[in-house]
Amino acid sequence: MTENKSQTPSSTEIEAARAAGQRLAASQKPVQERYIRRVVVAGLLLAITLLLTFTSIGFIPVPTPAGSATISHIPTIIGGILEGPIVGLVLALGFGVGSFFSPLVPVKDPLVIILPRLLIGVVAWLVYGALRRANRRTLTVMLAVLLGLLLYSSYVVGQRTLWLGIVMAVLSLAGAAALFLWMRKEDLGIVSLAIAAVAGSLANTIPVLTAAVLRQVPGITPGVALGVGLAQGIPEAIVSAIVVVMVVGALRGISSRKRGSRL
């Protein structure tokens, strides 16, 4: 009788075991919720990407050898920044495959259309992660370099189409001024988002044009690729920055009046 009684768990031990189980379940819940959120976000953004790639919504006709400018890569940038490199990689693959099979894309070489685009979301995630805790001086230098690139591209485009070059220059100056003002208000998260979006967009433009030159796509010479990159890639980067700041800022609740936002 004494041995059986000693082997029977006491009420205190039972309560301790129950509390331990509850703590374990509570610790696993955030992981499960994060996984479910990533799956939902990835699925939603992938659906938007495929909609953009298979319809004329995501491709804007322009008078360049490439034939069109795209905004279809923007969901990939958003996914990479919001949910990390794996989601960014999956979305980039979906963007590449969708572009490959899209009737609106004339080039059907996977080494040009799919492979060079795989790092769009990863690059955006890396740049944002590196800049989100950067100080004001670092962001100011990077923003000044970016403005110089935008103004140079505006000048090159203006040599061919004057009104378009002027519009690009005005938008570049206005955007840079707005970002400088945000930095003065100590909201560095928006500037980090904008730069990460530009980097993600250029991670689409530069590798694709480089691959097109290396694969000798008809009509795409090194000089033509440079012209397309300036006349088409830079406006794509500007649009990407605007959309990403608006979408991610709204989802994560950026406050322009409060330092240390949830970004």
C-alpha positions in Angstrom: 0.0 0.0 0.0 2.8 2.4 0.8 4.6 1.7 -2.5 1.4 2.2 -4.6 0.7 5.5 -2.7 4.2 6.8 -3.4 3.9 6.0 -7.1 0.6 7.9 -7.5 1.3 11.5 -8.7 0.2 14.1 -6.3 -2.1 16.9 -7.3 0.8 19.3 -7.2 2.8 17.2 -9.7 -0.3 17.0 -12.0 -0.8 20.7 -11.9 2.9 21.3 -12.7 2.7 18.9 -15.7 -0.4 20.6 -16.9 1.2 24.0 -16.7 4.3 22.8 -18.5 2.1 21.4 -21.3 0.3 24.8 -21.6 3.6 26.7 -21.7 4.8 24.3 -24.5 1.6 24.8 -26.5 1.8 28.6 -26.0 5.4 28.6 -27.2 4.5 26.6 -30.3 1.4 28.8 -31.2 3.4 31.8 -32.5 5.4 29.5 -34.7 2.3 28.0 -36.2 0.7 31.3 -36.7 3.8 32.7 -38.4 3.9 29.7 -40.7 0.2 30.0 -41.6 0.6 33.7 -42.2 3.5 33.1 -44.5 1.6 30.5 -46.5 -1.4 32.9 -46.8 0.7 35.9 -47.8 2.8 33.9 -50.3 -0.4 32.4 -51.9 -2.1 35.8 -52.1 1.0 37.6 -53.6 1.6 34.7 -56.0 -2.0 34.9 -57.3 -1.5 38.7 -57.8 1.8 38.0 -59.6 0.3 35.5 -62.0 -2.6 37.9 -62.7 -0.2 40.6 -63.6 2.0 38.4 -65.7 -0.8 36.8 -67.7 -2.7 40.0 -68.4 -1.8 43.4 -69.8 -2.2 44.9 -66.3 1.4 44.0 -65.4 3.1 45.0 -68.6 3.1 48.6 -69.8 4.0 49.0 -73.5 7.0 51.3 -74.1 8.9 52.1 -77.3 12.0 50.2 -76.4 13.5 46.9 -77.8 12.2 45.2 -74.7 8.7 46.2 -75.7 7.2 46.7 -72.3 7.9 47.8 -68.7 6.7 45.6 -65.9 5.2 46.1 -62.5 4.7 42.3 -62.0 7.8 42.0 -59.8 6.5 44.3 -57.1 4.6 41.5 -55.2 7.8 39.6 -55.1 9.6 42.6 -53.5 6.8 43.0 -51.0 6.8 39.3 -50.1 10.5 39.3 -49.5 10.4 42.3 -47.2 7.4 41.1 -45.3 8.0 37.4 -44.9 11.7 36.8 -45.6 13.9 35.2 -48.3 12.1 31.9 -48.7 8.8 33.5 -49.6 10.7 36.0 -51.8 12.4 33.1 -53.6 9.1 31.3 -54.2 7.4 34.4 -55.5 10.4 35.2 -57.7 10.1 31.7 -59.2 6.4 32.2 -59.8 7.1 35.6 -61.5 9.7 34.0 -63.7 7.6 31.0 -64.7 4.6 33.2 -65.2 6.5 35.5 -67.5 8.0 32.6 -69.4 4.5 31.2 -70.2 2.9 34.6 -70.7 1.9 35.4 -74.3 2.9 39.0 -73.6 6.6 38.1 -73.2 8.2 37.3 -76.6 11.5 35.9 -75.2 11.1 32.2 -74.2 14.6 31.5 -72.9 14.4 30.3 -69.2 18.0 31.5 -68.7 16.8 35.0 -69.5 13.2 35.0 -68.2 13.3 32.7 -65.1 16.8 32.2 -63.7 17.9 35.9 -63.4 14.8 36.8 -61.5 15.2 34.4 -58.6 17.0 36.8 -56.3 14.5 39.7 -56.5 12.8 39.0 -53.2 16.1 37.9 -51.5 17.9 41.1 -52.5 15.0 43.2 -51.2 15.0 41.3 -47.9 18.8 41.6 -47.5 18.9 45.3 -48.3 16.0 46.1 -46.0 17.5 44.0 -43.2 20.8 45.8 -43.6 19.3 49.3 -43.6 16.4 49.1 -41.1 18.8 49.8 -38.3 21.1 52.1 -40.2 21.7 55.6 -39.0 20.6 58.8 -40.7 24.0 59.5 -42.2 24.2 56.2 -44.0 20.7 56.5 -45.4 21.5 60.1 -46.5 24.5 59.0 -48.5 22.6 56.1 -50.1 19.7 58.4 -50.9 22.1 60.9 -52.5 23.7 58.2 -54.7 20.3 57.0 -55.7 19.2 60.5 -56.6 22.3 61.0 -58.7 21.5 57.7 -60.6 17.9 58.8 -61.2 18.9 62.2 -62.5 21.5 60.7 -64.8 19.0 58.3 -66.2 16.5 61.2 -66.6 19.2 63.1 -68.6 19.8 60.0 -70.9 16.0 59.5 -71.4 15.6 63.2 -72.1 18.0 63.0 -75.0 15.5 60.8 -76.7 12.2 61.9 -75.3 12.4 65.4 -73.7 9.1 65.4 -71.9 9.7 61.9 -70.4 13.2 62.9 -69.1 11.7 66.1 -67.5 8.9 64.1 -65.8 11.4 61.5 -64.5 13.7 64.3 -63.2 10.8 66.1 -61.4 9.5 62.8 -59.9 13.1 61.9 -58.8 13.6 65.3 -57.1 10.2 65.2 -55.4 10.6 61.7 -54.2 14.1 62.4 -52.8 12.8 65.6 -51.1 10.0 63.6 -49.5 12.4 60.9 -48.2 14.8 63.6 -46.8 11.8 65.2 -45.0 10.8 61.8 -43.5 14.4 61.3 -42.3 14.3 64.7 -40.6 11.2 63.5 -38.7 13.2 60.5 -37.6 11.1 58.0 -39.6 14.0 56.0 -41.1 11.9 53.0 -41.8 10.2 54.5 -44.9 13.6 55.4 -46.4 14.9 51.9 -45.8 11.8 50.5 -47.5 12.2 52.7 -50.5 15.9 51.8 -51.0 15.1 48.1 -50.6 12.3 48.3 -53.2 14.7 50.0 -55.6 17.3 47.4 -55.0 14.8 44.6 -55.6 13.6 46.2 -58.8 17.2 46.6 -60.1 17.7 42.9 -59.1 15.1 42.2 -61.8 16.3 44.7 -64.5 20.1 44.2 -64.4 20.3 40.4 -64.3 17.6 40.0 -67.0 19.3 42.5 -69.4 22.7 41.0 -68.7 21.4 37.5 -69.5 19.7 38.8 -72.6 23.1 40.2 -73.8 25.0 37.0 -72.9 22.4 34.8 -74.6 22.4 37.0 -77.6 18.7 37.7 -77.7 17.9 39.4 -81.0 18.0 43.2 -80.9 19.6 43.3 -77.4 23.2 44.5 -77.7 25.2 45.9 -74.7 24.4 49.5 -75.8 20.7 48.7 -76.3 20.6 46.9 -72.9 22.1 50.0 -71.2 19.5 52.2 -72.9 16.7 50.0 -71.9 18.0 49.8 -68.3 18.0 53.6 -68.0 14.9 54.4 -69.9 12.8 51.5 -68.5 14.5 50.0 -65.4 14.7 53.3 -63.5 11.0 54.2 -63.9 10.2 50.7 -62.8 12.4 51.2 -59.7 10.6 54.5 -58.9 7.2 52.9 -59.2 8.3 49.9 -57.1 9.5 52.2 -54.3 6.2 54.1 -54.2 4.0 51.0 -54.2 6.2 49.1 -51.7 6.3 52.0 -49.2 2.5 52.4 -49.4 1.7 48.7 -49.1 4.2 47.6 -46.6 3.9 50.8 -44.6 0.1 50.3 -44.4 0.5 46.7 -43.4 3.1 47.3 -40.7 1.7 50.5 -39.4 4.6 52.9 -40.1 4.3 56.1 -38.0 5.9 59.2 -39.5 5.8 60.8 -36.1 7.2 58.1 -33.9 10.7 56.7 -33.9 11.2 53.0 -33.7 8.1 52.0 -35.7 7.1 48.4 -36.1 9.2 48.1 -39.2 
